[in-house]
């Protein structure tokens, strides 16, 4: 199953090296089980989005490791892909870029003709043949229809899919230059969060939706990443990458927003199960992971 990583340090550029390649269960490690593509998305200082990706495993890609060490940015989204069905290609590799935002998805959805009919002119934003990129196009459409509100658009897109299409998982991370959103839906796939104040000692706090954060820090990561030790950050991941306490699994249907000042807010955006839940791997050739 694909794996996701989202990182925000608000307004402060940092390196994501620890989470990408150094952590005990980093994305580079996870790519040995998810071999069909890898990518890192971030924003330059001028606000322009950058996606560096290849249709091969991160552990085989010297550029992935180099970029993990060299890139400095305020927000990151990264992904390693396991394609249970579908074409392994650059166009189908995550993350995806649309309308000044970056996104990666873990899971699958079907009946793409119905989804494409809903997209209308937003179908033109899609370059590959995955369900994930079409999901992002629907998110983009709904953000526009909700006056640029990313959280409202993400919730509306996921809600429409949940009510109309077969779904295995809509877990996703969306970033802009200084903000991050994450959704876990439905219960089939995990998604975790940890908020990590600068210089804090390892600790564990459990909070639920609408709380403002888990004020913890991984002792392991402070050894590996000096800027993450001196700067606040929030991490979203499919796995608890460093094995330390303080991670919390998002509730089913929970949508989290990390603002530019690293305020963390959440709500249960999708309280009901999908109308057509399907397992993965699925027989539907339109379902991608």
C-alpha positions in Angstrom: 0.0 0.0 0.0 1.2 3.5 -0.8 2.7 5.6 1.9 2.3 9.4 2.6 4.3 12.0 4.4 3.3 15.6 5.0 5.5 18.1 6.9 4.9 21.7 7.8 7.3 24.1 9.6 5.0 27.1 9.1 7.0 30.0 7.9 10.4 28.5 8.6 12.3 26.5 5.9 13.6 23.2 7.2 15.0 20.0 5.8 12.9 16.8 5.8 15.9 14.5 5.7 15.1 12.6 8.8 11.6 11.6 7.8 12.5 10.9 4.2 15.7 8.8 4.6 17.0 8.6 8.2 14.0 7.5 10.4 13.7 3.9 11.4 10.7 3.6 9.1 11.4 6.5 6.7 9.9 6.7 3.2 13.1 5.4 1.8 12.7 2.3 4.0 9.0 2.0 3.1 9.9 2.2 -0.6 11.4 -1.3 -0.4 7.8 -2.4 0.1 6.3 0.2 -2.3 8.5 0.0 -5.4 6.4 1.6 -8.2 7.3 5.3 -7.8 8.5 7.9 -5.4 8.3 11.7 -5.2 8.9 14.8 -3.1 6.8 18.0 -3.5 7.6 21.4 -2.0 7.6 25.1 -2.7 10.5 27.4 -3.5 11.1 30.7 -1.6 9.2 32.5 -4.4 6.2 30.4 -3.9 6.4 28.3 -7.0 5.7 24.5 -6.6 8.2 21.9 -7.3 7.6 18.1 -7.8 10.6 15.8 -8.1 9.4 12.3 -8.8 10.3 9.1 -10.7 8.4 5.9 -11.5 10.9 3.8 -9.4 11.5 3.0 -5.8 13.1 5.7 -3.7 15.8 3.4 -2.3 17.0 2.8 -5.9 16.8 6.5 -6.9 20.0 8.5 -6.0 18.1 11.7 -6.8 15.5 11.0 -4.1 18.2 10.6 -1.4 20.1 13.7 -2.7 17.0 15.8 -2.7 16.0 14.6 0.7 19.3 15.9 2.0 19.5 19.1 0.1 15.9 20.5 -0.2 14.9 23.1 2.3 11.3 24.3 2.4 8.5 25.3 4.8 6.1 22.5 3.7 6.7 19.1 2.1 4.5 16.3 0.7 6.1 13.0 -0.2 4.9 9.6 -1.5 6.0 6.1 -2.3 3.7 4.1 -4.5 2.6 0.5 -4.7 0.5 0.1 -7.8 -1.8 -2.8 -7.3 -3.2 -2.1 -10.7 -2.6 0.6 -13.3 0.4 1.8 -15.3 3.8 2.6 -13.6 4.8 5.9 -15.2 6.0 9.4 -14.4 2.6 10.9 -15.1 1.0 8.5 -12.6 3.6 9.0 -9.8 2.7 11.2 -6.8 2.7 14.0 -5.7 0.5 15.9 -8.2 0.5 19.7 -8.8 -2.6 21.8 -9.6 -3.5 25.4 -9.2 -0.6 26.2 -6.9 -1.2 23.3 -4.6 0.5 19.8 -4.2 -1.3 16.6 -3.3 -0.6 12.9 -2.7 -3.2 10.2 -2.1 -3.2 6.7 -0.4 -6.0 4.5 -1.4 -8.4 4.1 -4.3 -11.7 4.9 -5.9 -13.6 3.5 -8.9 -16.1 4.4 -11.7 -13.8 7.0 -13.2 -16.3 7.8 -16.1 -18.8 9.1 -13.5 -16.0 11.1 -11.8 -14.9 12.6 -15.1 -18.5 13.6 -15.9 -18.5 15.4 -12.5 -15.2 17.1 -13.3 -16.4 18.8 -16.5 -13.7 21.3 -17.7 -11.5 20.4 -14.7 -10.8 17.1 -16.5 -8.3 19.1 -18.5 -6.1 19.4 -15.4 -5.4 15.7 -15.5 -2.2 14.4 -17.2 -2.1 10.8 -16.2 -4.6 7.9 -15.9 -4.9 7.5 -12.1 -7.9 7.9 -9.9 -5.7 9.9 -7.6 -5.1 12.7 -10.0 -8.8 12.9 -10.8 -9.5 13.0 -7.1 -7.2 16.0 -6.9 -9.0 17.7 -9.9 -12.3 17.3 -8.1 -10.7 18.8 -4.9 -9.5 21.7 -7.1 -12.9 22.2 -8.6 -14.6 22.2 -5.1 -12.0 24.6 -3.7 -12.9 27.0 -6.5 -16.6 26.5 -5.8 -16.0 27.2 -2.1 -14.2 30.5 -2.7 -10.7 29.2 -2.3 -11.3 27.5 1.0 -9.0 24.4 0.7 -10.5 22.5 3.7 -14.1 23.0 2.5 -13.1 22.0 -1.0 -11.3 18.9 0.2 -14.3 17.9 2.4 -16.8 18.5 -0.4 -14.8 16.5 -2.9 -14.3 13.5 -0.6 -18.0 13.6 0.5 -19.2 13.6 -3.2 -16.9 10.6 -3.9 -18.0 8.8 -0.8 -21.7 9.1 -1.8 -21.3 8.2 -5.5 -18.3 6.0 -6.2 -16.8 2.8 -4.9 -14.1 3.7 -2.4 -11.2 1.9 -0.6 -9.5 5.0 0.9 -9.4 8.8 0.3 -6.4 9.5 2.6 -4.7 12.5 1.3 -2.3 15.4 2.1 -2.5 18.7 0.4 0.0 21.6 0.9 0.6 25.1 -0.1 3.7 27.1 0.6 2.9 27.5 4.3 -0.2 25.4 5.0 -1.1 21.7 5.1 -4.4 19.8 5.1 -4.8 16.0 5.7 -7.9 13.7 5.6 -8.3 10.2 6.8 -11.3 8.4 5.3 -12.6 5.8 5.9 -11.3 3.4 8.6 -9.5 1.0 6.2 -6.2 3.0 6.1 -4.3 4.6 8.9 -3.0 8.2 9.0 -1.1 9.7 11.9 -0.1 13.1 13.2 2.5 14.4 15.6 3.1 18.1 16.5 6.7 18.7 17.6 7.7 21.9 19.4 11.3 23.0 19.0 13.6 21.5 21.7 10.9 19.7 23.6 11.8 16.4 25.2 10.1 13.1 24.2 6.6 12.9 25.6 3.2 11.6 24.7 -0.1 13.5 24.6 -3.3 12.2 23.2 -5.9 14.6 21.9 -9.0 14.3 19.8 -10.6 16.3 17.0 -10.7 20.1 17.4 -7.8 20.1 19.8 -4.9 22.4 19.1 -2.1 19.9 19.1 0.0 17.1 20.6 3.0 19.0 22.2 5.6 16.3 21.8 8.9 15.7 20.3 10.7 12.6 19.1 14.0 12.1 20.9 15.3 10.1 17.9 14.7 12.8 15.3 16.5 15.5 17.3 19.7 13.6 16.8 19.3 13.5 13.0 18.0 16.9 12.1 19.3 20.0 13.7 16.8 22.4 12.1 13.8 20.3 13.1 15.3 20.3 16.6 15.3 24.1 16.7 12.0 24.7 14.8 8.4 23.7 15.5 6.9 21.3 13.0 3.9 19.1 12.4 4.2 15.8 10.6 1.4 13.7 9.0 2.3 10.1 8.0 0.8 6.8 7.1 3.1 5.1 9.6 4.6 6.2 13.0 7.9 6.7 11.3 10.3 7.1 14.2 8.8 4.6 16.7 8.5 7.2 19.4 5.5 8.1 21.5 3.3 11.1 20.8 1.8 10.0 17.5 -2.0 10.0 17.2 -4.0 8.3 14.6 -6.6 10.6 13.0 -10.1 9.6 13.6 -12.2 8.2 10.7 -13.4 11.2 8.6 -11.1 13.6 10.4 -9.8 16.6 8.4 -6.8 18.4 9.9 -5.6 21.9 8.9 -2.1 23.1 9.9 -1.9 26.9 9.5 1.1 29.1 8.7 1.6 29.7 12.4 1.5 25.9 13.0 -1.9 26.1 14.7 -3.5 22.6 14.3 -7.3 22.4 14.0 -9.4 19.4 13.1 -13.0 18.4 12.5 -14.9 15.3 11.5 -15.7 16.3 7.9 -17.1 12.9 6.8 -19.1 11.4 9.7 -20.7 8.6 7.6 -19.2 5.6 5.9 -18.9 5.5 2.1 -21.9 4.2 0.2 -19.8 1.6 -1.7 -16.8 0.5 0.3 -14.4 -1.9 -1.6 -11.3 -3.6 -0.4 -7.8 -3.4 -1.8 -6.4 -4.9 -4.0 -9.5 -4.5 -6.1 -10.5 -6.1 -9.3 -11.5 -2.8 -10.8 -8.6 -1.7 -13.2 -9.5 1.9 -12.5 -8.5 1.7 -8.9 -4.9 2.8 -8.2 -2.9 3.1 -5.0 
